[in-house]
């Protein structure tokens, strides 16, 4: 930061005095944020993100794809989209700076509405007058198991629901979707373990602790590596629309449009090559 330690300490003390709050817990082990400090830091990142997006909006020219585009994506399929997207944009549009922010649907929606990201790749974007979305792919819910654990090509939702399932908590959009469809056919999910984290969830399934319900896009890497297997859910099919979403006032920005178009091309190519379905 190019600030001397005593000067930095004085600035921190002045900030704490202005707020009448303690922002740091100081001990012999070092310095940690207090809960109030964590709130301030998180809000500051949001404010700085909005400032960066505002600068881009004000300075971007309608006839020139340039500026910063902040793209929010889920962990998977983001890992399949982000590398070719960055490669394409750097080659074809060197005046565009891409920034990536990883999150799940609920987080992406909040960031989009707050202006912290300019473009989101998300499932079932909110239906709002101020949100514009473009469909990329209609995904089906799949039963996911460790390699060799599934002996059928398709599973009914009732069959899948009866298996020992490792699932996120009910606040998760996909969990809500699965629960709603299970209730419609008069059954409930046999959840034996709750995990609020996609990587931990898939690790437990790989280790044979149970099965889970995800879209195929959620296990692209593991499926092609042969560590997880997937079978579509039928009777009923549970579908989830993967889309790009942006606020309508961002659609006029050429930089946003070329990035959105590039994402669509990448997804279509993955589907055409049989990598994603």
C-alpha positions in Angstrom: 0.0 0.0 0.0 3.1 2.2 0.2 1.9 3.5 3.6 4.2 3.4 6.7 2.9 1.1 9.4 2.4 3.9 12.0 0.5 6.0 9.5 -1.7 3.1 8.6 -2.4 2.4 12.3 -3.5 6.0 12.8 -5.9 5.8 9.8 -7.4 2.6 11.2 -7.7 4.2 14.7 -9.3 7.3 13.1 -11.8 5.1 11.2 -12.7 3.2 14.3 -13.2 6.4 16.2 -15.5 7.8 13.5 -17.6 4.7 13.5 -17.4 4.2 17.2 -16.7 0.5 16.5 -13.8 -1.9 16.8 -13.0 -3.2 13.4 -10.0 -5.4 14.3 -9.3 -7.9 17.0 -5.6 -7.5 17.9 -3.7 -10.3 19.7 -0.2 -11.8 19.9 -1.2 -14.0 17.0 -1.9 -11.0 14.7 -4.9 -9.0 13.6 -8.4 -10.3 12.6 -11.5 -8.6 11.4 -14.4 -8.2 13.9 -17.9 -9.0 12.6 -18.4 -5.2 12.1 -15.1 -5.1 10.2 -16.2 -8.0 8.0 -19.4 -6.2 7.1 -17.5 -3.0 6.2 -15.0 -4.9 4.1 -17.7 -6.7 2.1 -19.7 -3.5 1.6 -16.6 -1.7 0.5 -15.8 -4.4 -2.2 -19.4 -4.0 -3.4 -19.1 -0.2 -3.6 -15.7 -0.4 -5.4 -17.3 -2.8 -7.9 -20.1 -0.4 -8.6 -17.7 2.4 -9.1 -15.7 0.4 -11.6 -18.9 -0.6 -13.4 -20.0 3.1 -13.4 -16.7 4.2 -14.8 -17.0 1.7 -17.6 -20.6 2.7 -18.3 -19.7 6.4 -18.5 -16.6 6.1 -20.6 -17.6 3.2 -23.0 -18.4 4.3 -26.5 -21.4 2.7 -28.2 -19.4 2.0 -31.4 -16.3 0.5 -29.8 -16.2 -2.7 -27.7 -13.9 -1.5 -24.9 -13.9 -1.2 -21.1 -14.3 -3.7 -18.2 -17.0 -6.4 -18.2 -17.5 -8.2 -14.9 -18.9 -11.7 -15.5 -20.4 -13.7 -12.8 -20.6 -17.5 -13.2 -21.2 -20.7 -11.2 -18.1 -22.8 -10.4 -19.2 -25.3 -12.9 -19.8 -24.8 -15.8 -17.7 -21.6 -15.4 -14.5 -23.7 -15.5 -15.5 -24.8 -19.1 -16.6 -21.3 -20.2 -14.0 -18.9 -18.6 -10.8 -20.2 -20.3 -12.0 -20.1 -23.9 -13.9 -16.9 -23.2 -10.8 -15.1 -22.0 -8.8 -16.4 -24.9 -11.3 -15.2 -27.4 -11.8 -11.8 -25.9 -8.0 -11.1 -25.5 -7.5 -12.1 -29.1 -10.5 -10.4 -30.8 -11.2 -7.5 -28.5 -8.0 -6.5 -26.7 -9.6 -3.3 -25.4 -12.1 -5.3 -23.3 -10.9 -6.3 -19.8 -12.7 -9.3 -18.4 -13.1 -9.8 -14.7 -14.7 -13.0 -13.3 -16.7 -13.4 -10.1 -17.7 -16.9 -9.0 -21.1 -17.6 -7.3 -24.3 -19.5 -7.3 -27.7 -18.4 -8.7 -28.9 -16.5 -5.6 -25.5 -14.7 -5.2 -25.4 -13.9 -8.9 -28.9 -12.4 -8.9 -28.0 -10.2 -6.0 -24.7 -9.0 -7.6 -26.5 -8.4 -10.9 -29.2 -6.2 -9.3 -26.6 -4.4 -7.1 -24.5 -3.6 -10.2 -21.5 -5.5 -8.9 -21.4 -7.6 -12.1 -22.4 -6.6 -15.6 -23.3 -10.0 -17.0 -24.2 -13.3 -15.3 -24.3 -16.9 -16.5 -27.0 -18.4 -14.3 -29.9 -20.8 -14.1 -33.5 -19.5 -14.2 -32.7 -15.8 -14.0 -35.4 -13.7 -12.3 -38.3 -12.5 -14.4 -38.2 -8.8 -13.9 -38.7 -5.8 -16.2 -35.2 -4.6 -15.6 -33.5 -7.9 -16.4 -32.8 -9.2 -19.9 -31.9 -12.8 -20.4 -30.8 -15.0 -23.3 -31.2 -18.8 -23.1 -28.0 -20.8 -23.6 -29.1 -24.3 -22.8 -32.0 -26.3 -21.3 -30.4 -28.7 -18.8 -32.1 -31.7 -17.2 -31.7 -32.8 -13.6 -29.4 -35.8 -13.4 -28.8 -38.5 -10.7 -25.1 -38.3 -9.9 -23.1 -41.2 -8.4 -19.5 -42.3 -8.1 -18.0 -44.1 -11.1 -19.8 -47.4 -11.7 -22.5 -46.7 -9.1 -25.4 -46.3 -11.6 -26.7 -49.4 -13.5 -29.6 -47.7 -15.4 -29.6 -45.3 -18.3 -32.5 -43.3 -16.8 -34.0 -43.0 -13.4 -37.5 -41.8 -12.4 -37.6 -39.0 -9.9 -39.2 -41.4 -7.4 -36.3 -43.9 -7.8 -33.7 -41.2 -7.4 -35.5 -39.6 -4.4 -35.4 -43.0 -2.5 -31.6 -43.3 -2.7 -29.4 -41.9 0.0 -28.9 -38.3 -1.2 -26.2 -35.7 -0.4 -27.9 -32.4 -1.1 -27.5 -28.6 -0.3 -29.8 -27.0 2.2 -33.3 -25.9 1.2 -32.2 -22.3 0.4 -30.4 -23.6 -2.6 -32.3 -23.0 -5.9 -31.7 -26.5 -7.3 -32.7 -28.1 -4.0 -36.0 -26.1 -4.1 -36.6 -27.2 -7.6 -36.0 -30.9 -6.8 -38.2 -30.7 -3.7 -41.1 -29.1 -5.6 -41.1 -31.8 -8.2 -40.8 -34.5 -5.6 -43.8 -33.1 -3.8 -45.9 -33.1 -7.0 -45.5 -36.9 -7.3 -46.1 -37.5 -3.6 -42.6 -38.3 -2.4 -39.7 -36.6 -0.6 -36.0 -36.6 -1.0 -34.1 -39.1 1.2 -31.4 -36.6 2.2 -28.8 -38.3 4.5 -26.2 -35.5 4.4 -26.5 -31.7 3.8 -23.6 -30.0 2.2 -23.6 -26.3 1.2 -20.7 -26.3 -1.2 -20.4 -27.9 -4.6 -16.9 -29.2 -4.3 -17.5 -30.8 -0.9 -20.7 -32.3 -2.2 -19.1 -33.9 -5.2 -16.1 -35.1 -3.1 -18.5 -37.0 -0.8 -20.3 -38.5 -3.8 -17.0 -39.6 -5.3 -16.1 -41.2 -2.1 -19.3 -43.3 -2.1 -21.2 -41.6 0.7 -24.3 -41.3 -1.4 -25.8 -39.8 -4.5 -26.8 -36.3 -5.5 -29.0 -34.5 -8.0 -27.3 -32.0 -10.2 -27.4 -30.8 -13.8 -25.0 -32.4 -16.2 -23.1 -29.1 -16.4 -22.4 -29.4 -12.7 -20.3 -32.5 -13.2 -18.8 -31.9 -16.6 -15.2 -32.2 -15.4 -15.7 -35.2 -13.2 -17.8 -37.0 -15.8 -15.2 -36.7 -18.5 -12.5 -37.7 -16.0 -14.5 -40.8 -15.2 -14.7 -40.1 -11.4 -18.5 -39.5 -11.4 -21.3 -40.8 -13.5 -24.7 -39.2 -14.4 -28.1 -40.5 -15.6 -31.0 -38.2 -16.6 -34.1 -38.0 -14.3 -37.4 -38.9 -16.0 -41.0 -39.1 -15.0 -41.0 -36.2 -14.6 -38.1 -34.5 -16.3 -36.8 -31.6 -14.2 -35.4 -28.9 -16.4 -33.4 -25.9 -15.6 -32.7 -23.1 -18.1 -29.1 -21.9 -18.3 -29.0 -18.3 -19.5 -27.0 -15.2 -19.7 -28.6 -12.3 -17.8 -27.9 -8.6 -17.6 -29.7 -5.5 -16.5 -31.5 -3.9 -19.4 -29.6 -0.7 -19.1 -26.4 -2.7 -19.8 -27.6 -4.3 -23.0 -26.7 -1.2 -25.0 -23.0 -1.6 -24.1 -21.2 -3.1 -27.0 -18.6 -4.7 -24.8 -21.3 -6.5 -22.8 -22.9 -7.7 -26.1 -19.8 -9.2 -27.6 -19.0 -11.0 -24.4 -22.5 -12.3 -24.2 -22.4 -13.5 -27.8 -19.0 -15.2 -27.2 -20.4 -17.1 -24.2 -23.3 -18.3 -26.4 -20.9 -19.5 -29.1 -18.8 -21.4 -26.5 -21.7 -23.2 -25.0 -23.1 -24.1 -28.5 -19.6 -25.5 -29.4 -19.5 -27.6 -26.2 -22.9 -29.0 -27.1 -22.0 -29.7 -30.7 -18.9 -31.6 -29.7 -20.9 -33.7 -27.2 -19.1 -32.4 -24.2 -22.2 -30.8 -22.7 -25.8 -32.0 -23.0 
